[in-house]
């Protein structure tokens, strides 16, 4: 009979498919060469160089061995405070951005009238860069700027509010510059959620509040974790706005500013590198925490996607 | 939810539980999307315990109608009443209907048990009662063993059973189903079809079912509503629609696949003589026809008889076989009658391409309709 024969040959060809092809160099792999060189030259090399530099302390710090630069940083209360100053900006900025972007992204996940305009408006700050935003803020939030004028006019305050050159100025600048990325990330995530889930929950009798807590937020959680992690990394390395609209001598003396001072005011590249490494470790720790929180929910969703 | 009725699907029509719904009335329902009416003047009355299908091709307004009944869409005109109470503007979460979606719409972050129990949880029902009723609903769809799995770990058929259990667990007066079987493969679809009908009967449900599959609609329903471009084309029992199609559109949708444009020659009561390209037909009149006007003659493939020799009768046409397809219980052949006129026929005999045959078109099975708008 032909049928069993055909089946057998199918099985055999299945076997030959299963067998690993002989490893041979594929010349088309060469196209990744430039990218590899780029990563090696512009990322790996500077990183390794900086890491090595951080363990080669200068001057007085040399007496404390390879960890001298780190000991100098952690031994100085003012330097240590820069970590706290940065966290005080990065954590609230991230939380506020996520809380503001989440409902907006969820609302705009399906086409609504004017969606493109609204989305474009939210994305513009991203294209401007922090310096331009800070420049704009100097006018807008200044003692004679529109914000203060409006607040005075409607009688919320009786004298101009000090928005600039302090903690608040830097926080506002971070909120503006960081919002688009958070919004776009969440928008991408939200538009991947099946709208039928919300409708199913409605027909099952769930109120708006119940749908939000039982369906929408749990579904959005993995996206929120990623957006928050990336937002945190971006805001933790805050530098221009801390200087331009903050108070870099005091409350907004952030860790990036401490590294800059070490490098360009004290010319201690080793301590500057050590500070940069400390920065990286803190960022990594928080990203790892956010992603491990996400992992639980994510595995389940991936199991579904795998089907 | 007694087990005995459930065990004998299609068995004696005994002691069906009393339906929770007395009547559903849809009156003059109209829904516009931009400047096109998705549904126009839709009327339907459903009695408790009925299984009604809304049938039609995509874009005919059947799903829009269902969504209006569910409350997910707000109609522009018309009213929806349940047991005499107007619910046209009531929010879907307050209607208490059960709904089954085409893509199942299970919550991927919740276990099967919690998916099924969702409607009970949001009603604030006590935990132990939720557990009891969830377990019973899962047993009903034969998925008792999967309660702690996640939807992603289930097959499509299992997911649709869970969706069914989730919609049933709150014991809704009305079940709405939006093409629940169209994502399943052919074998599962048949299985689930029986399952749905079994549950409908044994639980005394009232069901409004949307489908584009005529076979599904005919086999499941007590009544079928065939829609076209937002309006009802014909509504009636499956038997009525099948044997008494009111229009060419209905006929074509229900399996009249052979369409022959003809010119009406002579009308004698319900008997019509018509001609095209030198062929003469005698058929049964359907609708208003004018002598000399154009019309369409139509017949089901299974009613076309393929004969080896020309019996020399008036109702036969010479043709040659073009294609013969084996379809399990016979062959489906395509025969060319010349002048580009093709007929599809169902036969038990094996024919091969090139065979000269005669096609007999029995006058009582050949329907002549006015040309479709």
Interface residues (C-beta under 8 A of the other chain):
Chain A: X194 X196 X197 X199 X200 X201 X202 X203 X204 X205 X206 X207 X210 X214 X215 X218 X219 X297 X300 X301 X302 X303 X304 X305 X306 X307
Chain B: X70 X71 X72 X91 X92 X93 X94 X95 X96 X97 X98 X99 X101 X103 X105 X106 X107 X108 X109 X118 X119 X121 X122 X123 X150 X151 X152 X153 X166 X167 X170 X176
